[in-house]
Amino acid sequence: MSFDIDMTQVIRQFANVFGSLMPLLFPFIGALLALFVFGGLINIIRNYQSR
């Protein structure tokens, strides 16, 4: 029992799903980046004030 998988079709389907999900992920990536930068700034200010 053997079957071959058309890899180009699989890759095309994966790219299609990934492309349709990507716009949904951008707000989360942006929010995480903003939180990271904001936390870093607060950390720097806190360190500066404690001196």
C-alpha positions as CSV (number, residue, x, y, z in Angstrom):
1,M,0.0,0.0,0.0
2,S,1.8,3.1,-1.2
3,F,0.7,6.6,-1.9
4,D,2.6,9.6,-2.9
5,I,1.9,13.1,-1.7
6,D,2.0,16.1,-4.0
7,M,4.3,18.3,-2.0
8,T,3.7,21.4,-4.1
9,Q,0.0,21.2,-3.3
10,V,0.7,20.8,0.4
11,I,3.0,23.7,0.4
12,R,0.6,25.8,-1.5
13,Q,-2.2,25.0,1.0
14,F,0.1,25.7,3.9
15,A,1.0,29.1,2.4
16,N,-2.6,29.9,1.8
17,V,-3.6,29.1,5.4
18,F,-0.5,31.0,6.7
19,G,-1.3,34.0,4.5
20,S,-4.9,34.1,5.7
21,L,-3.9,33.9,9.4
22,M,-1.1,36.4,9.2
23,P,-3.3,39.6,9.3
24,L,-4.9,38.2,12.5
25,L,-1.5,37.8,14.2
26,F,-0.2,41.3,13.4
27,P,-2.2,43.0,16.3
28,F,-0.9,40.5,18.8
29,I,2.7,40.8,17.6
30,G,2.4,44.6,17.7
31,A,0.9,44.5,21.3
32,L,3.6,42.2,22.5
33,L,6.3,44.5,21.0
34,A,4.7,47.6,22.6
35,L,4.5,45.9,26.0
36,F,8.2,44.8,25.7
37,V,9.4,48.3,24.8
38,F,7.1,49.9,27.4
39,G,8.4,47.5,30.1
40,G,12.0,48.3,29.1
41,L,11.4,52.0,29.3
42,I,9.8,51.7,32.8
43,N,12.8,49.5,33.8
44,I,15.3,52.1,32.6
45,I,13.5,54.9,34.3
46,R,13.2,52.9,37.6
47,N,16.9,52.2,37.5
48,Y,17.7,55.8,36.8
49,Q,15.6,57.1,39.6
50,S,17.0,54.7,42.2
51,R,20.5,56.1,41.8
